Amino acid sequence: MKNYTAVIERDAETGLYVAWVPGFPGAHSQGGTLDELRANLREVIEMLLEDGAPRLESEFIGTQTVEVA
């Protein structure tokens, strides 16, 4: 079993949660709840893995706070 890190945001207009896996082309989804989002994203990743292991184009490192005056 492989784990992937997803970036999650909430869309201001629709209120939906949206997520994508950095560097994994096509690995993105949305959902009305975090549980729905997780299930949808898992389904997308499983479908993409049917074509074989992806060649990840980047690696998620983390987040950083930037202070601006």
C-alpha distances in whole Angstrom, upper triangle without the diagonal:
4,7,10,14,16,20,22,25,28,30,34,35,33,31,28,25,23,20,19,16,19,19,17,19,20,17,19,20,23,23,26,24,21,20,21,19,16,16,18,15,12,14,15,12,11,15,15,12,14,16,14,12,14,17,17,20,20,18,19,21,22,25,29,32,35,39,41,45
4,7,10,13,17,19,23,25,28,31,33,31,29,26,23,21,18,16,13,15,15,13,17,17,14,17,18,21,22,25,23,20,19,20,18,15,15,17,14,11,14,14,11,11,14,13,11,14,15,13,10,12,14,13,17,16,14,15,17,19,22,26,29,32,35,38,41
4,7,10,13,15,19,22,25,28,30,28,26,23,20,18,15,13,11,13,14,12,16,16,13,15,16,19,20,22,20,17,17,18,16,12,14,15,12,10,13,14,10,12,15,14,12,16,17,15,12,13,15,13,16,15,13,12,14,16,19,22,25,28,32,34,38
4,6,10,13,16,19,22,25,27,25,24,21,17,15,12,10,7,9,10,9,13,13,10,12,14,16,18,21,19,16,16,17,14,11,13,14,10,10,13,12,9,11,14,13,12,16,17,15,12,11,13,11,13,12,10,9,12,13,16,20,23,26,29,32,35
4,7,10,13,17,19,22,25,23,22,19,15,13,10,9,6,8,10,10,13,14,11,11,13,15,17,19,18,14,15,16,13,11,14,14,11,11,15,14,11,14,17,15,15,19,20,18,15,14,15,12,14,12,9,7,10,10,12,16,19,22,25,28,32
4,6,10,13,15,19,21,20,18,15,12,10,6,5,4,7,10,10,12,12,9,9,10,12,14,16,15,12,13,14,11,9,12,12,9,10,14,12,11,14,16,15,16,19,20,19,17,15,16,13,14,12,11,8,11,11,12,16,18,21,24,27,30
4,7,10,13,16,18,18,16,14,10,8,5,6,6,7,11,12,14,14,11,9,11,11,13,16,15,12,15,15,11,11,15,14,11,13,16,15,14,18,19,18,19,22,23,22,20,18,18,15,15,13,12,9,11,10,10,13,15,18,21,23,27
4,7,10,13,15,14,12,10,7,6,4,7,9,11,14,14,16,15,12,10,10,9,11,12,11,9,12,13,9,10,13,13,11,14,16,15,15,18,20,19,21,24,25,25,23,21,22,18,19,17,16,13,14,12,12,15,16,19,22,23,27
4,6,9,12,12,10,8,6,5,6,9,12,13,17,17,18,17,15,12,11,9,11,12,12,10,14,14,11,13,16,15,13,17,19,17,18,21,22,22,24,27,27,28,26,23,24,21,21,19,18,15,17,14,13,15,16,18,20,22,25
4,6,9,8,6,6,4,6,9,12,15,17,20,20,20,19,17,13,12,9,10,9,10,10,14,13,11,14,16,15,15,18,20,19,20,23,24,24,26,29,30,30,29,26,27,24,24,23,22,19,20,18,16,18,18,20,22,23,26
4,6,6,5,5,6,7,10,13,17,18,21,21,21,19,17,14,12,10,10,10,12,13,16,15,13,16,18,16,16,20,21,20,21,24,25,24,27,29,30,31,30,27,28,26,25,24,24,21,23,20,19,20,20,21,23,24,26
4,6,6,8,9,11,14,17,20,21,24,24,24,22,21,18,16,13,14,13,14,15,19,18,16,19,21,20,20,23,25,23,25,28,28,28,31,33,34,35,33,31,32,29,28,27,27,24,25,22,20,21,20,21,23,23,25
4,6,8,11,12,15,18,22,23,26,26,25,23,22,18,16,13,14,13,15,17,20,18,17,20,22,20,21,24,25,24,26,29,28,28,31,33,34,36,34,32,33,30,30,29,29,26,28,26,23,25,24,25,26,26,28
4,5,9,10,14,17,21,22,25,25,24,21,20,16,14,11,10,9,12,14,17,15,14,18,19,17,18,22,22,21,23,26,26,26,29,31,32,34,33,30,32,30,29,28,28,26,28,26,24,26,26,27,28,28,31
4,7,9,13,16,20,22,25,24,24,22,20,16,14,10,9,7,9,12,15,13,12,16,18,16,17,20,21,21,23,26,26,26,29,31,32,33,32,30,32,29,29,28,27,25,26,24,22,24,24,25,27,27,29
4,6,10,13,17,19,22,21,21,18,17,13,10,7,6,5,7,9,12,10,9,12,14,13,13,17,18,17,19,22,22,23,25,27,29,30,29,27,29,26,26,25,25,22,25,22,21,24,24,26,28,28,31
4,7,10,14,16,19,18,19,17,14,11,8,5,5,6,7,7,10,9,7,10,12,11,11,14,16,15,17,20,20,21,23,25,27,27,26,24,26,23,24,22,22,19,21,19,18,21,21,24,26,27,30
4,7,11,13,16,15,15,13,11,7,6,4,7,9,10,9,12,11,7,10,12,10,9,13,14,13,14,18,18,18,20,23,24,24,23,21,22,20,20,19,19,17,19,18,17,20,21,23,25,26,30
4,7,9,13,12,12,11,8,5,6,6,9,12,12,10,12,11,8,9,11,10,8,11,13,11,12,15,16,15,17,20,21,22,20,18,19,16,17,16,15,13,16,15,15,18,20,22,25,26,30
4,6,9,8,9,8,6,4,7,9,12,15,15,13,15,14,10,11,13,11,8,11,13,10,10,14,15,13,15,18,18,19,17,14,15,13,13,12,12,11,14,14,15,18,20,22,26,27,31
4,6,6,8,8,6,6,10,12,15,18,18,15,16,16,13,12,14,13,9,11,13,11,9,13,14,12,13,17,17,16,14,12,12,10,10,10,9,8,12,12,14,18,20,23,26,28,32
4,6,8,10,8,9,13,15,18,21,21,18,20,20,16,15,18,16,13,14,17,14,12,16,17,14,15,19,18,18,15,12,12,8,8,6,6,6,10,11,12,16,19,20,24,26,29
4,6,9,9,11,14,17,21,24,24,21,23,22,19,18,20,18,15,16,18,15,13,16,16,13,14,17,16,15,13,9,8,5,4,4,6,8,11,13,15,18,22,23,27,28,32
4,6,6,9,12,16,19,22,22,20,21,20,17,16,17,15,12,13,14,11,9,12,13,9,11,14,13,12,10,7,8,5,7,8,9,10,14,16,18,21,24,26,30,31,35
4,6,8,12,15,19,22,23,21,22,21,17,17,18,16,13,14,15,11,10,13,12,9,11,14,12,13,12,8,9,8,8,10,12,13,17,19,20,23,26,27,31,32,36
4,6,9,13,16,20,21,19,20,18,15,15,16,13,10,12,12,8,8,11,10,8,11,13,12,14,13,10,12,11,12,13,15,16,19,20,22,25,27,29,32,33,37
4,7,11,14,18,18,16,17,15,12,12,13,10,7,9,10,6,6,10,9,8,10,13,13,14,13,10,12,11,12,13,14,14,17,18,19,23,25,27,31,32,36
4,7,11,14,15,14,15,13,10,10,12,9,6,10,10,7,8,12,12,11,13,16,16,17,16,14,16,14,15,15,15,14,18,18,19,22,24,26,29,30,34
4,7,11,12,11,12,10,7,9,9,6,5,9,9,7,10,13,12,12,15,17,18,20,19,17,19,18,18,18,19,17,21,20,20,24,25,27,30,31,35
4,7,9,9,10,8,5,9,10,7,8,11,11,11,13,15,16,16,19,21,22,23,23,21,23,21,22,21,21,19,22,21,21,24,25,27,30,31,34
4,5,7,8,5,4,8,9,7,9,12,12,12,15,17,17,18,21,23,24,26,25,24,26,24,25,24,24,22,24,23,22,25,26,29,31,32,35
4,7,8,6,7,10,11,10,12,15,16,16,19,20,21,22,24,26,28,29,29,27,30,27,28,27,27,24,26,25,24,27,27,29,31,32,35
4,5,5,6,9,10,10,12,14,15,16,18,20,21,22,24,26,28,29,28,27,29,27,28,27,26,23,25,23,22,25,26,29,31,32,35
4,5,5,6,9,10,10,12,14,15,16,18,20,21,22,24,27,27,26,25,27,24,26,24,23,20,22,20,20,23,24,27,29,31,34
4,5,5,6,9,10,11,12,14,15,17,18,20,21,23,26,26,25,24,27,25,27,26,24,22,24,22,22,26,27,30,32,34,37
4,5,5,6,8,10,11,12,14,15,17,18,20,22,24,25,24,24,26,25,26,26,25,22,25,24,24,27,28,31,34,35,38
4,5,5,6,8,10,11,12,14,15,16,18,20,22,23,22,21,23,21,23,22,21,19,22,20,21,24,25,28,31,32,35
4,6,5,6,9,10,10,12,14,15,16,19,21,21,20,19,22,20,22,21,20,18,20,19,20,24,25,28,31,33,37
4,6,5,6,9,10,11,12,14,15,17,20,20,20,20,23,21,23,23,22,21,23,23,24,27,29,32,35,37,40
4,5,5,6,9,10,11,12,14,16,18,19,19,18,21,20,22,22,22,20,23,23,24,27,29,32,34,36,39
4,5,5,6,9,10,11,12,14,16,17,16,15,18,16,18,18,18,17,20,20,21,24,26,29,32,34,37
4,5,5,6,9,10,10,13,15,15,15,15,18,17,19,19,18,18,21,21,23,26,29,31,35,37,40
4,6,5,6,9,10,11,14,15,15,15,19,18,21,21,21,20,24,24,26,29,32,34,37,39,43
4,5,5,6,9,10,12,13,13,13,16,15,18,19,19,19,22,23,24,28,30,32,36,37,41
4,5,5,6,9,10,11,10,10,13,13,15,16,16,16,20,21,23,26,29,31,35,37,40
4,5,5,7,9,10,10,11,15,15,18,19,19,19,23,24,26,30,33,35,39,40,44
4,5,5,8,10,11,11,15,16,18,20,21,21,25,26,28,32,34,36,40,41,45
4,5,6,8,8,8,11,12,15,17,18,19,22,24,26,30,32,34,38,39,43
4,5,5,6,7,11,12,15,17,17,19,22,24,27,30,33,36,39,41,45
4,5,8,10,13,15,18,20,21,23,26,28,30,34,37,39,43,44,48
4,7,8,11,14,16,19,20,22,26,28,30,34,37,39,42,44,48
4,6,9,12,15,18,18,21,24,26,29,33,36,38,42,43,47
4,7,9,12,14,15,17,20,23,26,29,33,35,39,40,44
4,6,9,11,12,15,18,21,24,27,30,32,36,37,41
4,6,9,11,14,17,20,23,26,29,31,34,36,40
4,6,7,10,13,16,19,22,25,27,31,32,36
4,7,10,13,16,18,21,24,25,29,30,34
4,7,9,12,15,17,21,22,26,27,31
4,6,9,12,15,19,21,24,26,30
4,6,9,12,16,18,22,24,28
4,7,10,14,16,19,22,26
4,7,10,13,17,19,23
4,7,10,13,16,20
4,6,10,13,16
4,7,10,13
4,6,10
4,7
4
